[in-house]
Amino acid sequence: MKDVSRVGFLELTNNHGHQELLTRYLRIAAHGDGQPMLFTTTETMEKINESGSNDAVETVVGETSRNFFERIEGYCEQEIDILFINTIQGSITDYLQYLRFDPDCKTILWPHNARAWFEQELVFSTGGGLATTLSTNSKNVFRPRILKKMDGILVPFEQSRQHLESTYNPPQSVHVLPPSVYDPSVVCVRDSEDTPSASVDNEEENRPVQITIPGSIVGRREYDLVLDTFESELFPRFNGDIQLTLLGRPLGTYGDRIVERAANLSDYGYDIQYFTEWIDSNTYADVFQESDLLLNPIAKDDAERAESWGLTWNSGILFDILMYPCSVILPERYTIPDELAGAALSYSDGSDLAQTITEIVESPDRQVELATTALENAEQCTIERQFQRFSQIVDTHLTD
């Protein structure tokens, strides 16, 4: 196995979710004897530090200017063998900077929205006006040209790799590495008669089944469908036996309206929890671990450049499940990764969702089965196993 000490990571975007994923990759890379190098901005570095600083990572801080990209090129020539680019987003100027970026080392990109990267497709309208449409089309032209310069592509799940290779036949090698680190020393695994179960603390025999929707309350999730289902079927049938938590802050008028609906259900006496402000990472992790079942009601995307959920685009919730073991229910159009097999279920509509939840609530054995499988899936992402996968990716490119 090659030395993985000369590894760099590049993240210059102001994307909080992607920064969280980056911290996990940094943790994996730093597990060996080397010291990975991170190139980032001051603002991004502050947010990464909020998630917990990593003294094993060397950081080089700058701004998204040509001068900083030239500095990075200098580091890559002298000190870096392989550079992982976590995100490329931003303005047309930012894309031009990446187009000119020419580091003297191997480069691997995670194209989070892969279809946009592999298909040079023009759109007639984005709904944001002429300027936004022109900007979008310019980026769509730049992406394939930037991608062509990459030596490798990184995706989180095996199905994503298979889809990219069969659909686009990229000349680059495609690698799989979930941005997740399961640490049994800090994760509370719930027990029921010495068997991993769907509860963190099962001392209260009559504790309600806790169902959680993680993520910001925005229109890309079908909260109305979920609330309609709970209001009409689940709460009247299981009131006192289930709890619904909206684990995210509301954004925009849509978010405010959903929180108002949640407040009305709470006033009616149903057990529904919600937040109105930003949720810190510790609170998020605590509530996540207390959950018995997760919902991720991703709405259907009818846009011209709709991505394929589970194949070309993935929800961060699925990465969290491999860190904090829990079962999840997804819309049937979401391709369930093999890495979550047995602990991820699908629903077609509100009635199907109600039936799926009912079967789980009424069957403690089913809860134990799902939780046991979720734990087994997470155990495939211990730091040792993840570092081995990471090392193999580096090895592939340094032995070319």
C-alpha positions in Angstrom: 0.0 0.0 0.0 1.3 3.4 -1.0 2.0 6.2 1.5 -1.1 8.3 2.0 0.6 11.2 3.7 0.8 13.4 0.6 -2.9 13.9 0.3 -4.8 17.2 -0.1 -8.4 18.3 0.1 -9.9 21.3 -1.6 -13.2 23.0 -0.4 -13.8 26.6 -1.3 -17.6 26.8 -1.2 -19.9 28.1 1.5 -22.0 24.9 1.6 -22.5 23.9 5.2 -23.7 20.4 4.4 -20.7 19.7 2.2 -18.4 21.1 4.8 -19.8 18.5 7.3 -19.1 15.7 4.8 -15.6 17.1 4.3 -14.8 16.9 8.0 -15.6 13.1 7.9 -13.3 12.6 4.9 -10.5 14.5 6.7 -11.0 12.3 9.7 -10.7 9.2 7.5 -7.6 10.5 5.8 -5.9 11.5 9.1 -6.3 8.0 10.5 -3.0 7.0 9.1 0.5 8.3 9.9 0.4 11.2 7.5 -1.1 14.7 7.8 -3.6 15.5 5.1 -3.6 19.1 3.8 -6.8 21.2 3.5 -7.1 24.1 1.2 -10.1 26.3 2.1 -11.4 29.8 2.9 -11.5 31.6 6.2 -15.3 31.4 6.4 -15.3 27.7 5.6 -12.5 27.0 8.1 -14.6 28.6 10.8 -17.5 26.4 10.1 -15.3 23.3 10.0 -13.8 24.2 13.3 -17.4 24.4 14.7 -17.7 20.7 13.9 -14.6 19.9 15.8 -11.1 20.9 14.8 -8.7 18.1 13.6 -5.1 18.8 14.7 -3.9 16.0 12.4 -4.9 18.2 9.4 -2.7 21.0 8.0 -4.7 23.9 6.7 -3.9 26.5 4.0 -6.4 29.3 4.0 -7.2 31.8 1.3 -9.9 33.1 -1.0 -11.4 32.0 -4.3 -8.9 34.2 -6.3 -6.4 33.3 -9.0 -3.6 34.0 -6.6 -4.9 31.4 -4.2 -5.3 28.8 -6.9 -1.7 29.5 -8.0 -0.6 29.0 -4.3 -2.5 25.7 -4.3 -0.8 24.7 -7.5 2.6 25.4 -5.9 1.7 23.1 -2.9 0.5 20.4 -5.2 3.8 20.5 -7.2 5.9 20.2 -4.1 3.9 18.4 -1.4 0.7 16.7 -2.8 0.4 13.5 -4.7 -3.4 13.4 -4.9 -6.0 16.2 -4.4 -9.6 15.4 -3.5 -11.9 18.2 -4.6 -15.0 18.0 -2.4 -17.2 20.6 -4.1 -17.2 22.9 -7.1 -20.0 25.5 -6.9 -20.4 29.2 -7.1 -20.5 31.9 -9.7 -19.3 31.8 -13.4 -16.1 33.4 -12.2 -15.5 30.5 -9.8 -16.0 28.0 -12.5 -13.5 29.8 -14.7 -11.0 29.6 -11.9 -11.5 25.8 -11.7 -11.2 25.6 -15.5 -7.8 27.3 -15.3 -6.7 25.3 -12.3 -3.9 22.9 -13.3 -2.3 21.2 -10.2 0.7 19.0 -10.8 -0.9 16.0 -9.1 -3.7 13.5 -9.4 -7.2 15.0 -8.9 -10.4 13.4 -7.8 -13.8 15.2 -7.8 -17.0 14.4 -6.0 -19.7 15.6 -8.5 -22.5 15.8 -6.0 -25.1 16.5 -8.8 -23.6 14.0 -11.3 -26.1 14.4 -14.1 -25.3 18.1 -14.4 -21.6 17.3 -14.6 -21.9 14.5 -17.2 -24.6 16.0 -19.5 -23.8 19.2 -21.3 -27.5 20.2 -21.5 -28.8 23.7 -22.0 -32.0 24.8 -20.2 -34.5 27.3 -21.5 -35.6 28.6 -18.1 -34.7 28.1 -14.5 -37.6 30.1 -13.1 -35.1 32.7 -11.8 -35.0 35.1 -14.8 -32.7 35.6 -17.7 -29.6 36.2 -15.7 -30.0 33.0 -13.7 -30.7 31.0 -16.8 -27.6 32.4 -18.6 -25.5 31.6 -15.5 -26.9 28.1 -15.3 -26.2 27.4 -19.0 -22.6 28.8 -18.7 -21.9 26.4 -15.8 -23.4 23.5 -17.7 -20.9 24.2 -20.5 -18.0 24.5 -18.0 -18.7 21.4 -16.0 -17.8 18.7 -18.6 -14.6 20.6 -19.5 -13.6 20.7 -15.8 -14.6 17.1 -15.3 -12.4 16.0 -18.3 -9.3 17.3 -16.4 -10.0 15.0 -13.4 -8.2 11.7 -12.9 -10.9 10.2 -10.8 -14.5 10.5 -9.6 -15.7 10.0 -6.1 -19.3 8.8 -5.3 -20.8 7.7 -1.9 -22.5 4.5 -2.9 -21.9 1.4 -5.1 -25.1 2.0 -7.1 -23.9 5.5 -8.0 -20.7 4.0 -9.3 -22.5 1.4 -11.4 -24.9 4.0 -12.8 -22.2 6.5 -13.8 -20.1 3.8 -15.5 -23.0 2.2 -17.4 -24.7 5.5 -18.3 -21.8 7.8 -19.1 -18.8 5.5 -19.5 -16.4 8.0 -18.0 -12.7 7.7 -18.9 -11.8 8.3 -15.2 -11.9 5.6 -12.6 -15.0 5.9 -10.3 -14.4 5.3 -6.6 -16.9 4.6 -3.7 -16.4 6.0 -0.2 -19.4 6.9 2.0 -18.8 10.1 3.9 -19.5 8.4 7.2 -17.6 7.2 10.2 -19.3 4.9 12.7 -17.7 5.2 16.1 -19.2 2.8 18.6 -17.4 4.6 21.5 -19.5 7.8 21.0 -22.7 6.4 19.5 -25.4 5.1 21.9 -26.5 1.7 20.6 -29.9 0.8 22.2 -30.5 -2.5 23.8 -33.5 -4.7 24.3 -32.6 -8.0 26.0 -29.0 -7.7 24.7 -30.2 -7.2 21.2 -29.7 -3.9 19.3 -33.1 -2.3 19.1 -34.7 0.8 17.9 -34.4 2.7 21.1 -31.5 4.4 22.8 -32.9 4.0 26.2 -35.6 1.4 26.5 -36.0 1.5 30.2 -39.5 3.0 29.7 -41.5 0.1 28.3 -44.2 2.3 27.0 -41.9 4.9 25.4 -43.5 6.0 22.1 -41.9 5.1 18.8 -39.9 8.2 17.8 -40.2 9.1 14.1 -37.9 11.9 12.8 -37.6 13.9 9.6 -34.1 15.3 9.6 -33.1 18.4 7.5 -34.2 21.9 6.9 -38.0 22.4 6.3 -38.1 23.3 2.6 -40.2 22.5 -0.4 -38.0 19.8 -1.7 -39.5 17.5 1.0 -43.2 16.6 1.1 -44.0 17.6 4.6 -47.7 18.1 3.8 -48.0 14.5 2.7 -46.4 13.3 6.0 -48.5 15.7 8.2 -51.7 14.7 6.3 -50.9 11.0 7.0 -50.2 11.6 10.6 -53.2 13.8 11.2 -55.7 11.6 9.4 -54.4 8.1 10.2 -51.4 7.7 12.5 -52.0 10.1 15.4 -55.7 9.2 15.9 -54.7 5.5 15.9 -51.5 5.6 17.9 -51.7 8.8 19.9 -49.4 8.3 22.9 -47.5 5.5 21.1 -45.7 7.6 18.4 -43.9 10.9 18.3 -43.1 12.9 15.2 -40.1 15.3 15.2 -39.2 17.8 12.5 -35.5 18.0 13.0 -34.7 21.1 11.0 -35.4 24.8 11.0 -38.0 26.3 8.7 -36.8 28.2 5.6 -39.0 30.7 3.8 -42.8 30.8 3.7 -43.0 27.1 3.0 -41.1 26.3 6.2 -43.1 28.7 8.3 -46.3 27.2 7.0 -45.2 23.7 7.9 -44.1 24.7 11.4 -47.5 26.4 11.8 -49.2 23.1 10.9 -47.0 21.3 13.4 -47.9 23.8 16.1 -51.6 23.3 15.4 -51.2 19.5 15.7 -49.3 20.0 19.0 -52.1 22.2 20.3 -54.6 19.5 19.4 -52.7 17.2 21.8 -50.6 15.2 19.4 -47.0 14.4 20.2 -45.1 16.4 17.5 -41.8 18.3 18.1 -40.4 21.0 15.9 -37.7 23.7 15.9 -37.9 27.3 14.8 -34.1 28.2 14.8 -30.8 26.7 13.6 -30.1 23.4 15.3 -26.5 22.9 16.6 -24.7 19.7 15.6 -24.8 18.2 19.2 -28.6 18.6 19.4 -29.0 17.2 15.9 -26.9 14.2 16.8 -28.8 13.6 20.1 -32.2 13.7 18.5 -31.0 11.6 15.6 -29.8 8.9 18.0 -33.0 9.0 20.0 -35.0 8.2 16.9 -36.5 4.8 16.1 -37.3 5.5 12.5 -36.4 8.3 10.0 -38.4 9.7 7.2 -36.9 11.4 4.2 -39.9 12.5 2.1 -38.0 13.9 -0.9 -40.4 15.5 -3.3 -40.5 14.6 -7.0 -38.3 16.9 -9.1 -40.0 17.9 -12.3 -37.2 20.3 -13.4 -35.6 20.0 -16.8 -32.4 18.8 -15.2 -33.8 16.5 -12.5 -31.2 14.3 -10.9 -31.9 10.7 -10.0 -32.1 10.3 -6.3 -29.8 7.5 -5.0 -27.9 7.4 -8.3 -26.7 10.9 -9.4 -27.7 12.7 -6.2 -27.9 11.6 -2.6 -29.4 12.9 0.6 -27.0 13.6 3.5 -29.5 11.8 5.7 -28.3 8.5 4.3 -24.7 9.3 5.2 -25.8 10.1 8.7 -27.6 6.7 9.0 -24.2 5.0 8.6 -22.9 7.0 11.5 -25.9 6.9 13.8 -27.6 3.6 13.0 -31.3 3.9 12.3 -33.8 2.6 9.8 -35.3 5.0 7.3 -38.3 5.2 5.0 -37.9 6.8 1.5 -40.1 7.5 -1.5 -40.1 4.5 -3.9 -38.4 6.6 -6.6 -35.3 6.8 -4.4 -32.9 4.0 -5.3 -31.9 2.4 -2.0 -28.1 1.9 -1.8 -26.8 -1.6 -1.0 -25.0 -0.1 1.9 -28.4 0.5 3.6 -30.1 -2.8 2.5 -32.5 -4.2 5.0 -32.8 -1.0 7.1 -34.3 1.2 4.3 -37.9 0.9 3.3 -40.0 2.5 0.5 -43.5 4.0 0.2 -45.5 5.0 -2.8 -48.1 7.4 -1.3 -49.6 8.6 2.0 -51.6 5.4 2.4 -48.6 3.2 1.8 -46.6 5.3 4.3 -49.2 4.9 7.0 -49.3 1.1 6.4 -45.5 0.8 6.6 -45.3 2.8 9.8 -48.3 0.9 11.3 -46.6 -2.4 10.7 -43.4 -1.2 12.5 -45.2 0.5 15.5 -47.3 -2.7 16.1 -44.4 -5.1 15.9 -41.5 -4.7 18.5 -39.8 -7.7 16.7 -39.8 -5.7 13.5 -38.3 -2.7 15.3 -35.5 -4.9 16.6 -34.9 -6.5 13.2 -34.6 -3.1 11.5 -32.4 -1.7 14.2 -30.1 -4.7 14.1 -29.7 -4.4 10.4 -29.0 -0.7 10.6 -26.2 -1.4 13.2 -24.7 -4.1 11.0 -24.7 -1.6 8.0 -23.0 1.1 10.1 -20.3 -1.3 11.3 -19.1 -1.5 7.8 -18.1 2.2 8.2 -15.8 2.1 11.2 -12.7 4.3 10.9 -10.5 1.3 10.2 -12.6 0.1 7.3 -13.0 3.5 5.9 -9.3 4.2 6.0 -8.7 1.0 4.2 -11.1 2.0 1.4 -9.5 5.5 1.3 -6.0 4.0 1.0 -7.1 1.8 -1.8 -8.3 4.8 -3.8 -5.0 6.6 -3.3 -3.1 3.4 -4.1 -5.0 3.1 -7.4 -3.8 6.5 -8.6 -0.3 6.4 -7.3 0.5 3.1 -9.0 -0.7 4.2 -12.4 
